[in-house]
Amino acid sequence: MAERNRCTKAVVISIKIQGESNRSVTLLSPDDGIFYATLYGGPKSKMRSLVQQFNIGTLYVYEDARKHAMKISDFDVQSFHPSLHTSLFKMWAANFASEIVMKTSCAGDSNGAFTLLCAFFDGIDACDDDGSRLGLIRFLWRYLRLLGVQPDVHYCCGCGENLIGGERKDGLFAYIPSMSGIACQDCISSFSSSENKNFLCLGESDLAYLAAINEQKPGTVRALKVSGETMLRLRNFLFTLIENAVGGRLLSLESGAGIL
């Protein structure tokens, strides 16, 4: 059939003005990935109050396949996220995560991307800004895994030495771009080159936290204490890795400099 009504789980990623009173809505669905639908109605429309950025729920659409167009007919919202509109950091973090999902086409896994993004929105809405900063670190690390580019944090990319809990000198390790891996202190010098001139330093506690994100239950990870130094190093590390993975400019990261 060229025309049909259907419903799907969806999260609202962005809303743009279309004409005098309509809106073009970008959504993410576990079934359809990123898609676009038109929301008709003026400022007093009930649907305008329901279809808000970062809301999650069951979306009802009227689809005209001949015109390659969708119209939103209803939205049963299950999750509102008020603090994502009042906290400057949370708002930028949510936009940052949304842009990553769009730029990477859901990492080829729309269901996985939907699950991660919705959990991220729910999580940061329920905590303060400091908790949200750690939430962003966890989201980025998990999304790198979904993309298939998450580096190994357990073993040195040079000698294979255990980086967490192994017998070695105290100090920082380094991320080696050409190897997409992390090197111990003894191996760092062997990777010195023009390609690897800007090493990103990481401590054992940083690597242990990243390992915990992969290996422990979410509730256990949320309860872990992280120092300011670890948070800063992980932020710089993950921002660099995600930009490399996207392979282009991230506007939310550039415009949110000083906030994120």
C-alpha positions in Angstrom: 0.0 0.0 0.0 1.2 3.5 -0.8 -0.4 5.0 2.2 -0.7 3.6 5.7 -0.9 4.3 9.4 1.7 2.7 11.7 3.4 3.1 15.1 6.9 2.7 16.3 9.0 3.4 19.4 10.9 6.6 18.9 13.0 9.3 20.5 12.8 12.9 19.3 16.3 14.1 18.4 15.7 17.5 16.9 12.9 19.8 15.8 13.1 22.5 13.1 10.6 25.1 11.9 9.0 24.3 8.6 6.8 27.0 7.1 4.7 29.3 9.3 3.3 26.7 11.8 4.7 23.3 11.0 7.8 21.5 12.3 10.2 19.0 10.7 11.0 16.4 13.4 14.1 14.1 13.4 13.5 10.9 15.2 15.4 7.7 16.0 13.5 4.4 16.1 14.9 0.9 16.8 13.1 -0.4 13.7 13.7 2.5 11.2 16.9 4.2 12.5 17.0 7.9 11.8 13.9 9.2 10.0 12.0 12.5 9.5 8.3 13.3 9.9 6.3 16.5 9.7 4.4 17.8 12.7 1.4 20.0 11.7 -0.3 22.5 13.9 0.2 25.9 15.5 1.5 26.9 18.9 -1.7 25.9 20.7 -1.6 22.4 19.2 -1.6 19.6 21.7 0.9 17.7 19.6 3.4 20.5 19.9 3.5 20.0 23.6 4.0 16.3 23.3 6.6 16.2 20.5 9.4 17.8 22.4 13.1 17.3 21.9 14.5 14.3 23.9 11.0 12.9 24.6 10.7 9.1 24.2 7.5 7.1 23.5 5.3 5.4 20.9 4.9 7.5 17.8 2.0 7.2 15.4 2.5 8.3 11.9 0.7 8.4 8.6 3.1 7.4 5.8 2.7 8.3 2.2 5.2 6.1 0.4 4.5 7.7 -3.0 5.5 11.1 -1.7 8.2 9.7 0.6 6.6 11.7 3.4 5.4 11.0 7.0 3.0 13.0 9.1 2.9 12.6 12.9 -0.6 11.8 14.0 0.0 11.1 17.7 2.7 10.6 20.3 2.3 8.6 23.5 5.2 9.9 25.6 6.7 7.5 28.1 9.7 9.5 29.2 9.9 13.3 29.6 13.3 14.9 30.4 12.7 18.3 31.8 16.2 18.9 33.1 17.6 18.4 29.6 16.0 21.8 28.8 17.0 23.7 31.9 20.6 22.5 32.5 23.0 24.0 30.0 25.4 21.0 30.3 22.7 18.4 30.0 21.2 20.1 27.0 24.6 20.3 25.2 25.4 16.7 26.2 22.1 15.4 24.8 22.6 17.3 21.5 26.2 16.0 21.3 25.1 12.4 21.8 22.3 12.9 19.2 24.6 14.4 16.6 27.0 11.4 17.1 24.2 8.9 16.4 23.1 10.9 13.3 26.6 11.4 11.9 27.4 7.6 12.3 24.0 6.4 11.0 23.4 4.6 14.3 26.7 2.7 14.0 24.8 0.3 11.7 22.7 -0.9 14.6 19.6 1.2 15.1 18.3 -0.9 18.0 21.6 -0.6 19.8 21.9 3.1 19.2 18.3 3.6 20.3 18.9 1.7 23.5 22.1 3.6 24.4 20.7 7.1 23.6 17.4 6.6 25.5 19.4 5.2 28.5 21.7 8.2 28.3 18.8 10.7 28.3 17.0 8.9 31.2 20.3 8.7 33.2 21.4 12.3 33.0 17.9 13.6 33.6 17.9 11.7 36.9 21.2 13.1 38.3 23.1 16.4 38.8 25.6 17.9 36.3 28.6 16.1 37.8 26.8 12.8 37.5 25.9 13.8 33.9 29.5 14.4 33.0 30.3 10.8 34.0 27.2 9.7 32.2 28.5 11.3 29.0 31.8 9.4 29.4 30.0 6.1 29.8 27.8 6.8 26.8 30.8 7.7 24.6 32.7 4.6 25.6 29.7 2.3 25.0 29.0 4.0 21.7 32.6 3.4 20.6 32.1 -0.3 21.3 28.9 -0.2 19.2 31.0 1.3 16.4 33.5 -1.4 16.7 36.4 1.0 17.4 36.8 0.7 21.2 40.5 0.2 22.0 41.6 -2.6 24.4 42.3 -1.2 27.9 43.7 -4.4 29.4 46.8 -5.0 27.4 49.7 -2.9 25.9 49.5 -2.7 22.1 53.3 -3.0 22.0 54.3 -5.8 24.3 51.0 -7.2 25.5 51.7 -6.4 29.1 48.7 -6.3 31.5 47.9 -2.6 32.0 45.5 -3.0 34.9 46.9 -4.6 38.0 50.1 -5.8 36.4 53.6 -5.5 37.8 55.0 -2.3 36.2 56.3 1.1 37.1 53.8 3.7 38.3 52.8 6.4 35.9 50.7 7.1 32.8 50.2 5.1 29.7 49.6 6.6 26.2 47.0 6.1 23.5 48.8 5.4 20.2 46.7 6.6 17.2 48.5 4.5 14.6 47.9 1.3 16.6 44.4 2.3 17.9 45.7 0.9 21.2 47.3 1.9 24.5 51.0 1.5 25.2 52.8 1.0 28.5 55.6 3.3 29.6 58.3 1.0 28.2 56.8 0.9 24.7 55.8 4.5 24.3 59.1 5.6 22.9 59.0 2.9 20.2 55.9 4.5 18.7 57.3 8.0 18.6 56.7 9.4 15.1 55.0 12.3 13.3 51.7 10.4 13.3 51.9 9.7 17.1 53.4 13.0 18.2 50.4 14.0 20.3 50.0 11.2 22.8 46.9 11.1 25.0 47.9 10.1 28.5 45.8 7.7 30.7 46.3 6.4 34.2 45.6 2.9 35.5 42.5 4.2 37.3 41.2 5.6 34.0 41.6 2.3 32.3 40.0 0.5 35.2 36.9 2.7 35.0 36.6 2.1 31.2 37.0 -1.7 31.8 34.3 -1.5 34.5 31.8 0.1 32.1 32.2 -2.9 29.8 32.3 -5.6 32.5 30.1 -4.5 35.4 26.4 -3.8 35.9 25.3 -0.2 35.1 24.3 0.3 38.7 27.7 -0.8 40.0 29.5 1.5 37.6 27.3 4.5 38.5 28.4 4.0 42.2 32.1 4.2 41.4 34.0 7.2 42.6 36.1 9.0 39.9 38.7 11.8 40.6 38.7 15.1 38.8 42.0 14.2 37.0 40.6 10.9 35.8 37.4 12.6 34.5 39.4 15.2 32.6 41.7 12.7 31.0 38.8 10.4 30.0 36.9 13.4 28.6 39.8 14.4 26.4 40.5 10.8 25.3 36.9 10.0 24.4 36.2 13.3 22.7 39.3 12.6 20.4 38.3 9.0 19.7 34.7 9.9 18.9 35.8 12.7 16.5 38.1 10.3 14.8 35.4 7.7 14.5 32.9 10.2 13.1 35.5 11.4 10.6 34.2 15.0 10.5 33.3 18.1 12.5 30.9 17.7 15.4 29.1 21.1 15.5 27.7 20.5 19.0 31.2 19.8 20.3 32.6 23.0 18.7 29.7 25.3 19.7 29.6 23.7 23.2 33.3 24.3 23.9 33.6 25.4 27.5 30.3 23.7 28.5 30.9 20.0 27.6 
